Amino acid sequence: MLSLLTVLVLTAAPADFDALRARALAAYEARDDRRARALYTQAARLRPEHAAVQSDLGLCLMKQGRTPPPQYFLRHLSGG
């Protein structure tokens, strides 16, 4: 059963990167992998240089049996 805080975080409109990341984490902890992946993807688009959000997105993808090619991560690490 979802806690009230988790429900509120999942339904709040994301105002910024931090809000998106918080919603993604709440979805991940609620085992809503599809929603977590979508939210982490949005956050990664806002801040592609943010290593933690890239790592979290990678974990979501791995849980779903989907992994991006190594070039994806190298591109983001190099800032390109």
A tleap script that builds the chain and sets N, CA, C and O, in Angstrom:
source leaprc.protein.ff14SB
mol = sequence {
  NMET LEU SER LEU LEU THR VAL LEU VAL LEU
  THR ALA ALA PRO ALA ASP PHE ASP ALA LEU
  ARG ALA ARG ALA LEU ALA ALA TYR GLU ALA
  ARG ASP ASP ARG ARG ALA ARG ALA LEU TYR
  THR GLN ALA ALA ARG LEU ARG PRO GLU HIE
  ALA ALA VAL GLN SER ASP LEU GLY LEU CYS
  LEU MET LYS GLN GLY ARG THR PRO PRO PRO
  GLN TYR PHE LEU ARG HIE LEU SER GLY CGLY
}
set mol.1.N position { 0.833 -1.166 0.000 }
set mol.1.CA position { 0.000 0.000 0.000 }
set mol.1.C position { 0.884 1.237 0.000 }
set mol.1.O position { 1.864 1.310 0.742 }
set mol.2.N position { 0.539 2.196 -0.826 }
set mol.2.CA position { 1.320 3.423 -0.929 }
set mol.2.C position { 1.028 4.347 0.244 }
set mol.2.O position { -0.115 4.478 0.683 }
set mol.3.N position { 2.075 4.982 0.738 }
set mol.3.CA position { 1.872 5.956 1.804 }
set mol.3.C position { 1.277 7.230 1.212 }
set mol.3.O position { 1.358 7.457 0.005 }
set mol.4.N position { 0.690 8.043 2.049 }
set mol.4.CA position { 0.108 9.305 1.605 }
set mol.4.C position { 1.180 10.189 0.984 }
set mol.4.O position { 0.932 10.833 -0.035 }
set mol.5.N position { 2.362 10.229 1.580 }
set mol.5.CA position { 3.445 11.045 1.041 }
set mol.5.C position { 3.825 10.583 -0.360 }
set mol.5.O position { 4.040 11.410 -1.246 }
set mol.6.N position { 3.911 9.282 -0.569 }
set mol.6.CA position { 4.251 8.749 -1.888 }
set mol.6.C position { 3.192 9.138 -2.906 }
set mol.6.O position { 3.528 9.530 -4.024 }
set mol.7.N position { 1.937 9.038 -2.546 }
set mol.7.CA position { 0.845 9.414 -3.448 }
set mol.7.C position { 0.923 10.896 -3.783 }
set mol.7.O position { 0.749 11.273 -4.942 }
set mol.8.N position { 1.180 11.739 -2.799 }
set mol.8.CA position { 1.275 13.171 -3.048 }
set mol.8.C position { 2.452 13.504 -3.954 }
set mol.8.O position { 2.331 14.341 -4.848 }
set mol.9.N position { 3.579 12.859 -3.729 }
set mol.9.CA position { 4.753 13.118 -4.562 }
set mol.9.C position { 4.513 12.644 -5.986 }
set mol.9.O position { 4.908 13.322 -6.935 }
set mol.10.N position { 3.872 11.493 -6.152 }
set mol.10.CA position { 3.626 10.954 -7.487 }
set mol.10.C position { 2.632 11.785 -8.280 }
set mol.10.O position { 2.703 11.812 -9.508 }
set mol.11.N position { 1.716 12.458 -7.619 }
set mol.11.CA position { 0.685 13.206 -8.331 }
set mol.11.C position { 0.993 14.689 -8.468 }
set mol.11.O position { 0.308 15.391 -9.213 }
set mol.12.N position { 2.003 15.179 -7.772 }
set mol.12.CA position { 2.346 16.601 -7.862 }
set mol.12.C position { 2.965 16.893 -9.225 }
set mol.12.O position { 3.686 16.066 -9.783 }
set mol.13.N position { 2.673 18.076 -9.749 }
set mol.13.CA position { 3.270 18.485 -11.020 }
set mol.13.C position { 4.724 18.888 -10.779 }
set mol.13.O position { 5.010 19.692 -9.892 }
set mol.14.N position { 5.636 18.330 -11.568 }
set mol.14.CA position { 7.041 18.665 -11.350 }
set mol.14.C position { 7.336 20.103 -11.755 }
set mol.14.O position { 7.036 20.515 -12.875 }
set mol.15.N position { 7.922 20.857 -10.844 }
set mol.15.CA position { 8.255 22.248 -11.122 }
set mol.15.C position { 9.677 22.384 -11.631 }
set mol.15.O position { 9.997 23.345 -12.331 }
set mol.16.N position { 10.522 21.441 -11.292 }
set mol.16.CA position { 11.922 21.556 -11.663 }
set mol.16.C position { 12.616 20.202 -11.585 }
set mol.16.O position { 11.987 19.178 -11.317 }
set mol.17.N position { 13.906 20.219 -11.820 }
set mol.17.CA position { 14.702 18.996 -11.805 }
set mol.17.C position { 14.560 18.246 -10.496 }
set mol.17.O position { 14.340 17.035 -10.502 }
set mol.18.N position { 14.683 18.941 -9.370 }
set mol.18.CA position { 14.613 18.281 -8.068 }
set mol.18.C position { 13.256 17.625 -7.838 }
set mol.18.O position { 13.174 16.534 -7.272 }
set mol.19.N position { 12.194 18.293 -8.279 }
set mol.19.CA position { 10.859 17.707 -8.127 }
set mol.19.C position { 10.712 16.453 -8.994 }
set mol.19.O position { 10.146 15.450 -8.559 }
set mol.20.N position { 11.224 16.521 -10.216 }
set mol.20.CA position { 11.171 15.341 -11.090 }
set mol.20.C position { 11.935 14.179 -10.480 }
set mol.20.O position { 11.467 13.040 -10.485 }
set mol.21.N position { 13.116 14.479 -9.956 }
set mol.21.CA position { 13.944 13.422 -9.368 }
set mol.21.C position { 13.251 12.817 -8.142 }
set mol.21.O position { 13.295 11.602 -7.947 }
set mol.22.N position { 12.621 13.644 -7.326 }
set mol.22.CA position { 11.904 13.147 -6.150 }
set mol.22.C position { 10.734 12.255 -6.573 }
set mol.22.O position { 10.495 11.210 -5.969 }
set mol.23.N position { 10.013 12.670 -7.606 }
set mol.23.CA position { 8.898 11.860 -8.096 }
set mol.23.C position { 9.397 10.540 -8.677 }
set mol.23.O position { 8.763 9.499 -8.502 }
set mol.24.N position { 10.527 10.587 -9.364 }
set mol.24.CA position { 11.104 9.370 -9.932 }
set mol.24.C position { 11.502 8.398 -8.824 }
set mol.24.O position { 11.238 7.200 -8.916 }
set mol.25.N position { 12.131 8.917 -7.788 }
set mol.25.CA position { 12.530 8.067 -6.667 }
set mol.25.C position { 11.306 7.454 -5.988 }
set mol.25.O position { 11.309 6.273 -5.641 }
set mol.26.N position { 10.269 8.255 -5.801 }
set mol.26.CA position { 9.044 7.737 -5.174 }
set mol.26.C position { 8.429 6.629 -6.032 }
set mol.26.O position { 7.969 5.613 -5.509 }
set mol.27.N position { 8.424 6.831 -7.346 }
set mol.27.CA position { 7.886 5.803 -8.245 }
set mol.27.C position { 8.745 4.542 -8.193 }
set mol.27.O position { 8.221 3.428 -8.187 }
set mol.28.N position { 10.059 4.718 -8.156 }
set mol.28.CA position { 10.975 3.575 -8.087 }
set mol.28.C position { 10.746 2.786 -6.799 }
set mol.28.O position { 10.675 1.558 -6.815 }
set mol.29.N position { 10.632 3.508 -5.688 }
set mol.29.CA position { 10.405 2.841 -4.402 }
set mol.29.C position { 9.035 2.175 -4.337 }
set mol.29.O position { 8.853 1.198 -3.611 }
set mol.30.N position { 8.075 2.697 -5.092 }
set mol.30.CA position { 6.745 2.092 -5.155 }
set mol.30.C position { 6.693 0.952 -6.185 }
set mol.30.O position { 5.641 0.359 -6.423 }
set mol.31.N position { 7.842 0.665 -6.781 }
set mol.31.CA position { 7.989 -0.396 -7.782 }
set mol.31.C position { 7.183 -0.131 -9.053 }
set mol.31.O position { 6.740 -1.054 -9.736 }
set mol.32.N position { 7.006 1.157 -9.350 }
set mol.32.CA position { 6.364 1.553 -10.604 }
set mol.32.C position { 7.494 1.879 -11.580 }
set mol.32.O position { 7.795 3.043 -11.841 }
set mol.33.N position { 8.111 0.820 -12.111 }
set mol.33.CA position { 9.320 0.971 -12.922 }
set mol.33.C position { 9.096 1.790 -14.186 }
set mol.33.O position { 9.963 2.572 -14.577 }
set mol.34.N position { 7.965 1.623 -14.817 }
set mol.34.CA position { 7.688 2.368 -16.048 }
set mol.34.C position { 7.629 3.873 -15.766 }
set mol.34.O position { 8.223 4.676 -16.486 }
set mol.35.N position { 6.914 4.231 -14.726 }
set mol.35.CA position { 6.800 5.654 -14.367 }
set mol.35.C position { 8.152 6.204 -13.907 }
set mol.35.O position { 8.521 7.323 -14.264 }
set mol.36.N position { 8.881 5.428 -13.123 }
set mol.36.CA position { 10.202 5.867 -12.657 }
set mol.36.C position { 11.112 6.132 -13.849 }
set mol.36.O position { 11.802 7.150 -13.900 }
set mol.37.N position { 11.109 5.209 -14.810 }
set mol.37.CA position { 11.952 5.395 -15.997 }
set mol.37.C position { 11.573 6.662 -16.750 }
set mol.37.O position { 12.447 7.418 -17.174 }
set mol.38.N position { 10.286 6.898 -16.919 }
set mol.38.CA position { 9.838 8.093 -17.636 }
set mol.38.C position { 10.270 9.367 -16.906 }
set mol.38.O position { 10.727 10.325 -17.530 }
set mol.39.N position { 10.121 9.368 -15.586 }
set mol.39.CA position { 10.494 10.556 -14.816 }
set mol.39.C position { 12.002 10.763 -14.776 }
set mol.39.O position { 12.472 11.895 -14.888 }
set mol.40.N position { 12.768 9.680 -14.618 }
set mol.40.CA position { 14.229 9.801 -14.654 }
set mol.40.C position { 14.687 10.271 -16.034 }
set mol.40.O position { 15.649 11.032 -16.142 }
set mol.41.N position { 14.011 9.827 -17.078 }
set mol.41.CA position { 14.354 10.271 -18.433 }
set mol.41.C position { 14.136 11.775 -18.574 }
set mol.41.O position { 14.970 12.474 -19.149 }
set mol.42.N position { 13.024 12.270 -18.053 }
set mol.42.CA position { 12.763 13.716 -18.100 }
set mol.42.C position { 13.817 14.494 -17.320 }
set mol.42.O position { 14.310 15.523 -17.782 }
set mol.43.N position { 14.155 13.997 -16.141 }
set mol.43.CA position { 15.169 14.659 -15.320 }
set mol.43.C position { 16.523 14.639 -16.020 }
set mol.43.O position { 17.252 15.630 -15.986 }
set mol.44.N position { 16.867 13.516 -16.656 }
set mol.44.CA position { 18.142 13.403 -17.361 }
set mol.44.C position { 18.206 14.357 -18.547 }
set mol.44.O position { 19.283 14.840 -18.896 }
set mol.45.N position { 17.079 14.627 -19.159 }
set mol.45.CA position { 17.065 15.592 -20.268 }
set mol.45.C position { 17.303 17.015 -19.764 }
set mol.45.O position { 17.925 17.831 -20.443 }
set mol.46.N position { 16.801 17.294 -18.569 }
set mol.46.CA position { 17.018 18.633 -17.996 }
set mol.46.C position { 18.463 18.843 -17.559 }
set mol.46.O position { 19.027 19.924 -17.731 }
set mol.47.N position { 19.055 17.786 -16.987 }
set mol.47.CA position { 20.424 17.896 -16.467 }
set mol.47.C position { 21.234 16.671 -16.889 }
set mol.47.O position { 21.505 15.799 -16.063 }
set mol.48.N position { 21.622 16.594 -18.155 }
set mol.48.CA position { 22.334 15.413 -18.643 }
set mol.48.C position { 23.684 15.187 -17.974 }
set mol.48.O position { 24.210 14.075 -18.018 }
set mol.49.N position { 24.247 16.204 -17.364 }
set mol.49.CA position { 25.543 16.061 -16.695 }
set mol.49.C position { 25.418 15.498 -15.283 }
set mol.49.O position { 26.432 15.203 -14.651 }
set mol.50.N position { 24.212 15.345 -14.784 }
set mol.50.CA position { 23.983 14.888 -13.410 }
set mol.50.C position { 24.193 13.372 -13.339 }
set mol.50.O position { 23.347 12.593 -13.780 }
set mol.51.N position { 25.328 12.973 -12.779 }
set mol.51.CA position { 25.716 11.558 -12.773 }
set mol.51.C position { 24.722 10.672 -12.026 }
set mol.51.O position { 24.428 9.564 -12.475 }
set mol.52.N position { 24.206 11.139 -10.906 }
set mol.52.CA position { 23.301 10.306 -10.106 }
set mol.52.C position { 22.010 10.001 -10.861 }
set mol.52.O position { 21.517 8.874 -10.814 }
set mol.53.N position { 21.463 10.990 -11.552 }
set mol.53.CA position { 20.213 10.742 -12.277 }
set mol.53.C position { 20.477 9.810 -13.465 }
set mol.53.O position { 19.618 8.999 -13.810 }
set mol.54.N position { 21.644 9.916 -14.087 }
set mol.54.CA position { 21.991 8.994 -15.172 }
set mol.54.C position { 22.111 7.571 -14.627 }
set mol.54.O position { 21.661 6.616 -15.259 }
set mol.55.N position { 22.721 7.440 -13.450 }
set mol.55.CA position { 22.861 6.126 -12.818 }
set mol.55.C position { 21.500 5.547 -12.457 }
set mol.55.O position { 21.239 4.368 -12.693 }
set mol.56.N position { 20.637 6.374 -11.886 }
set mol.56.CA position { 19.296 5.914 -11.513 }
set mol.56.C position { 18.505 5.478 -12.752 }
set mol.56.O position { 17.803 4.468 -12.729 }
set mol.57.N position { 18.631 6.248 -13.821 }
set mol.57.CA position { 17.965 5.874 -15.068 }
set mol.57.C position { 18.511 4.544 -15.575 }
set mol.57.O position { 17.751 3.691 -16.033 }
set mol.58.N position { 19.816 4.372 -15.494 }
set mol.58.CA position { 20.425 3.109 -15.904 }
set mol.58.C position { 19.896 1.926 -15.107 }
set mol.58.O position { 19.660 0.854 -15.664 }
set mol.59.N position { 19.709 2.121 -13.794 }
set mol.59.CA position { 19.156 1.045 -12.967 }
set mol.59.C position { 17.737 0.695 -13.391 }
set mol.59.O position { 17.373 -0.480 -13.450 }
set mol.60.N position { 16.940 1.711 -13.684 }
set mol.60.CA position { 15.568 1.456 -14.150 }
set mol.60.C position { 15.585 0.667 -15.458 }
set mol.60.O position { 14.831 -0.291 -15.630 }
set mol.61.N position { 16.446 1.081 -16.364 }
set mol.61.CA position { 16.534 0.382 -17.648 }
set mol.61.C position { 16.977 -1.064 -17.464 }
set mol.61.O position { 16.435 -1.971 -18.095 }
set mol.62.N position { 17.968 -1.275 -16.595 }
set mol.62.CA position { 18.447 -2.638 -16.356 }
set mol.62.C position { 17.353 -3.512 -15.754 }
set mol.62.O position { 17.225 -4.680 -16.120 }
set mol.63.N position { 16.556 -2.954 -14.825 }
set mol.63.CA position { 15.457 -3.729 -14.233 }
set mol.63.C position { 14.452 -4.161 -15.285 }
set mol.63.O position { 13.785 -5.185 -15.133 }
set mol.64.N position { 14.343 -3.378 -16.355 }
set mol.64.CA position { 13.393 -3.691 -17.417 }
set mol.64.C position { 14.046 -4.463 -18.561 }
set mol.64.O position { 13.433 -4.689 -19.604 }
set mol.65.N position { 15.303 -4.864 -18.349 }
set mol.65.CA position { 15.995 -5.626 -19.381 }
set mol.65.C position { 16.445 -4.797 -20.560 }
set mol.65.O position { 16.723 -5.333 -21.633 }
set mol.66.N position { 16.517 -3.488 -20.369 }
set mol.66.CA position { 16.918 -2.583 -21.447 }
set mol.66.C position { 18.157 -1.829 -20.991 }
set mol.66.O position { 18.151 -1.200 -19.932 }
set mol.67.N position { 19.194 -1.887 -21.768 }
set mol.67.CA position { 20.396 -1.128 -21.428 }
set mol.67.C position { 20.849 -0.340 -22.644 }
set mol.67.O position { 20.928 -0.873 -23.751 }
set mol.68.N position { 21.144 0.934 -22.428 }
set mol.68.CA position { 21.656 1.732 -23.542 }
set mol.68.C position { 23.086 1.318 -23.865 }
set mol.68.O position { 23.783 0.769 -23.011 }
set mol.69.N position { 23.522 1.574 -25.079 }
set mol.69.CA position { 24.900 1.230 -25.433 }
set mol.69.C position { 25.894 2.091 -24.644 }
set mol.69.O position { 25.549 3.190 -24.209 }
set mol.70.N position { 27.117 1.602 -24.459 }
set mol.70.CA position { 28.118 2.365 -23.695 }
set mol.70.C position { 28.341 3.769 -24.234 }
set mol.70.O position { 28.672 4.678 -23.473 }
set mol.71.N position { 28.163 3.961 -25.547 }
set mol.71.CA position { 28.363 5.285 -26.133 }
set mol.71.C position { 27.422 6.323 -25.523 }
set mol.71.O position { 27.769 7.500 -25.426 }
set mol.72.N position { 26.232 5.884 -25.112 }
set mol.72.CA position { 25.277 6.796 -24.488 }
set mol.72.C position { 25.890 7.435 -23.250 }
set mol.72.O position { 25.831 8.652 -23.074 }
set mol.73.N position { 26.484 6.596 -22.384 }
set mol.73.CA position { 27.069 7.104 -21.162 }
set mol.73.C position { 28.330 7.893 -21.427 }
set mol.73.O position { 28.572 8.905 -20.769 }
set mol.74.N position { 29.133 7.459 -22.366 }
set mol.74.CA position { 30.355 8.189 -22.696 }
set mol.74.C position { 30.028 9.579 -23.230 }
set mol.74.O position { 30.727 10.543 -22.917 }
set mol.75.N position { 28.980 9.690 -24.026 }
set mol.75.CA position { 28.558 10.983 -24.565 }
set mol.75.C position { 28.198 11.940 -23.443 }
set mol.75.O position { 28.561 13.115 -23.489 }
set mol.76.N position { 27.475 11.441 -22.422 }
set mol.76.CA position { 27.071 12.294 -21.310 }
set mol.76.C position { 28.237 12.618 -20.390 }
set mol.76.O position { 28.311 13.723 -19.851 }
set mol.77.N position { 29.140 11.676 -20.204 }
set mol.77.CA position { 30.296 11.945 -19.340 }
set mol.77.C position { 31.232 12.961 -19.962 }
set mol.77.O position { 31.876 13.735 -19.254 }
set mol.78.N position { 31.310 12.963 -21.290 }
set mol.78.CA position { 32.223 13.891 -21.957 }
set mol.78.C position { 31.579 15.250 -22.190 }
set mol.78.O position { 32.239 16.181 -22.650 }
set mol.79.N position { 30.276 15.368 -21.869 }
set mol.79.CA position { 29.585 16.640 -22.059 }
set mol.79.C position { 29.119 16.867 -23.473 }
set mol.79.O position { 28.702 17.974 -23.813 }
set mol.80.N position { 29.180 15.826 -24.325 }
set mol.80.CA position { 28.812 15.997 -25.721 }
set mol.80.C position { 27.462 15.564 -26.088 }
set mol.80.O position { 27.073 15.675 -27.251 }
savepdb mol mol.pdb
quit
